[in-house]
C-alpha cells in the first residue's frame, strides 16, 4: 500500500512538471507570434508608406500578401487578419 502511495505522489509531481512546462510553452509561443505579427505590420507600413506620413493602403497589396502567406503557411492570413496586425 505504501508503494502505491509513493507512486501516486510521484505521478502527481510529474504531472505538475508537465502541466507547468506546457503552460510556459504556450505563453512563449504566444509572445513569439505577437512579435512576429507586430513585425509583419511594421514591414507592411514601411513598404506602403515609402517615407510618407500616412499610406494609401492598396487592397490589392493586402490581397496578394494574403494569397501568398496562406499558400506558404496555411490558414490565418486573411486580408482582415493582416489588416488587424498592421494596426496592433
MITOR-431520 format. One record per residue (C-alpha): residue number from 1; x, y, z; residue in three letters. Coordinates in nm, 3 decimals, always signed. Layout:
N
<site num="NUM" u="X" v="Y" w="Z" residu="ALA"/>
...
This chain:
88
<site num="1" u="+0.000" v="+0.000" w="+0.000" residu="UNK"/>
<site num="2" u="+0.288" v="+0.233" w="+0.082" residu="UNK"/>
<site num="3" u="+0.438" v="+0.176" w="-0.268" residu="UNK"/>
<site num="4" u="+0.109" v="+0.280" w="-0.430" residu="UNK"/>
<site num="5" u="+0.106" v="+0.600" w="-0.222" residu="UNK"/>
<site num="6" u="+0.463" v="+0.682" w="-0.331" residu="UNK"/>
<site num="7" u="+0.377" v="+0.605" w="-0.694" residu="UNK"/>
<site num="8" u="+0.072" v="+0.834" w="-0.684" residu="UNK"/>
<site num="9" u="+0.279" v="+1.110" w="-0.525" residu="UNK"/>
<site num="10" u="+0.548" v="+1.070" w="-0.789" residu="UNK"/>
<site num="11" u="+0.288" v="+1.067" w="-1.067" residu="UNK"/>
<site num="12" u="+0.125" v="+1.384" w="-0.931" residu="UNK"/>
<site num="13" u="+0.465" v="+1.556" w="-0.920" residu="UNK"/>
<site num="14" u="+0.546" v="+1.453" w="-1.279" residu="UNK"/>
<site num="15" u="+0.202" v="+1.569" w="-1.398" residu="UNK"/>
<site num="16" u="+0.262" v="+1.909" w="-1.236" residu="UNK"/>
<site num="17" u="+0.603" v="+1.943" w="-1.404" residu="UNK"/>
<site num="18" u="+0.450" v="+1.863" w="-1.744" residu="UNK"/>
<site num="19" u="+0.148" v="+2.090" w="-1.693" residu="UNK"/>
<site num="20" u="+0.367" v="+2.381" w="-1.584" residu="UNK"/>
<site num="21" u="+0.604" v="+2.329" w="-1.879" residu="UNK"/>
<site num="22" u="+0.314" v="+2.324" w="-2.124" residu="UNK"/>
<site num="23" u="+0.176" v="+2.644" w="-1.977" residu="UNK"/>
<site num="24" u="+0.512" v="+2.821" w="-2.006" residu="UNK"/>
<site num="25" u="+0.550" v="+2.691" w="-2.361" residu="UNK"/>
<site num="26" u="+0.210" v="+2.830" w="-2.462" residu="UNK"/>
<site num="27" u="+0.299" v="+3.172" w="-2.318" residu="UNK"/>
<site num="28" u="+0.633" v="+3.176" w="-2.502" residu="UNK"/>
<site num="29" u="+0.475" v="+3.070" w="-2.832" residu="UNK"/>
<site num="30" u="+0.213" v="+3.344" w="-2.798" residu="UNK"/>
<site num="31" u="+0.483" v="+3.603" w="-2.729" residu="UNK"/>
<site num="32" u="+0.679" v="+3.494" w="-3.035" residu="UNK"/>
<site num="33" u="+0.368" v="+3.508" w="-3.255" residu="UNK"/>
<site num="34" u="+0.279" v="+3.853" w="-3.122" residu="UNK"/>
<site num="35" u="+0.631" v="+3.974" w="-3.200" residu="UNK"/>
<site num="36" u="+0.616" v="+3.821" w="-3.548" residu="UNK"/>
<site num="37" u="+0.278" v="+3.981" w="-3.622" residu="UNK"/>
<site num="38" u="+0.396" v="+4.318" w="-3.494" residu="UNK"/>
<site num="39" u="+0.698" v="+4.296" w="-3.724" residu="UNK"/>
<site num="40" u="+0.477" v="+4.197" w="-4.017" residu="UNK"/>
<site num="41" u="+0.268" v="+4.509" w="-3.956" residu="UNK"/>
<site num="42" u="+0.581" v="+4.723" w="-3.931" residu="UNK"/>
<site num="43" u="+0.715" v="+4.584" w="-4.260" residu="UNK"/>
<site num="44" u="+0.385" v="+4.644" w="-4.439" residu="UNK"/>
<site num="45" u="+0.363" v="+5.001" w="-4.310" residu="UNK"/>
<site num="46" u="+0.724" v="+5.079" w="-4.405" residu="UNK"/>
<site num="47" u="+0.679" v="+4.944" w="-4.756" residu="UNK"/>
<site num="48" u="+0.341" v="+5.105" w="-4.812" residu="UNK"/>
<site num="49" u="+0.426" v="+5.445" w="-4.667" residu="UNK"/>
<site num="50" u="+0.754" v="+5.489" w="-4.852" residu="UNK"/>
<site num="51" u="+0.864" v="+5.766" w="-4.614" residu="UNK"/>
<site num="52" u="+0.524" v="+5.939" w="-4.622" residu="UNK"/>
<site num="53" u="+0.341" v="+6.020" w="-4.302" residu="UNK"/>
<site num="54" u="+0.040" v="+5.806" w="-4.398" residu="UNK"/>
<site num="55" u="-0.002" v="+5.538" w="-4.658" residu="UNK"/>
<site num="56" u="-0.285" v="+5.487" w="-4.901" residu="UNK"/>
<site num="57" u="-0.314" v="+5.112" w="-4.842" residu="UNK"/>
<site num="58" u="-0.399" v="+4.927" w="-5.158" residu="UNK"/>
<site num="59" u="-0.643" v="+4.642" w="-5.109" residu="UNK"/>
<site num="60" u="-0.457" v="+4.467" w="-5.388" residu="UNK"/>
<site num="61" u="-0.134" v="+4.461" w="-5.186" residu="UNK"/>
<site num="62" u="-0.312" v="+4.307" w="-4.889" residu="UNK"/>
<site num="63" u="-0.494" v="+4.057" w="-5.111" residu="UNK"/>
<site num="64" u="-0.165" v="+3.949" w="-5.266" residu="UNK"/>
<site num="65" u="+0.004" v="+3.917" w="-4.925" residu="UNK"/>
<site num="66" u="-0.292" v="+3.714" w="-4.802" residu="UNK"/>
<site num="67" u="-0.276" v="+3.482" w="-5.100" residu="UNK"/>
<site num="68" u="+0.099" v="+3.423" w="-5.078" residu="UNK"/>
<site num="69" u="+0.113" v="+3.384" w="-4.699" residu="UNK"/>
<site num="70" u="-0.184" v="+3.145" w="-4.699" residu="UNK"/>
<site num="71" u="-0.021" v="+2.937" w="-4.970" residu="UNK"/>
<site num="72" u="+0.303" v="+2.918" w="-4.773" residu="UNK"/>
<site num="73" u="+0.177" v="+2.900" w="-4.411" residu="UNK"/>
<site num="74" u="-0.189" v="+2.791" w="-4.427" residu="UNK"/>
<site num="75" u="-0.491" v="+2.946" w="-4.259" residu="UNK"/>
<site num="76" u="-0.479" v="+3.266" w="-4.054" residu="UNK"/>
<site num="77" u="-0.362" v="+3.516" w="-4.315" residu="UNK"/>
<site num="78" u="-0.687" v="+3.662" w="-4.446" residu="UNK"/>
<site num="79" u="-0.689" v="+4.025" w="-4.560" residu="UNK"/>
<site num="80" u="-0.877" v="+4.108" w="-4.239" residu="UNK"/>
<site num="81" u="-0.616" v="+3.936" w="-4.019" residu="UNK"/>
<site num="82" u="-0.333" v="+4.113" w="-4.197" residu="UNK"/>
<site num="83" u="-0.506" v="+4.450" w="-4.152" residu="UNK"/>
<site num="84" u="-0.555" v="+4.380" w="-3.781" residu="UNK"/>
<site num="85" u="-0.182" v="+4.305" w="-3.744" residu="UNK"/>
<site num="86" u="-0.088" v="+4.629" w="-3.919" residu="UNK"/>
<site num="87" u="-0.274" v="+4.832" w="-3.659" residu="UNK"/>
<site num="88" u="-0.158" v="+4.641" w="-3.347" residu="UNK"/>
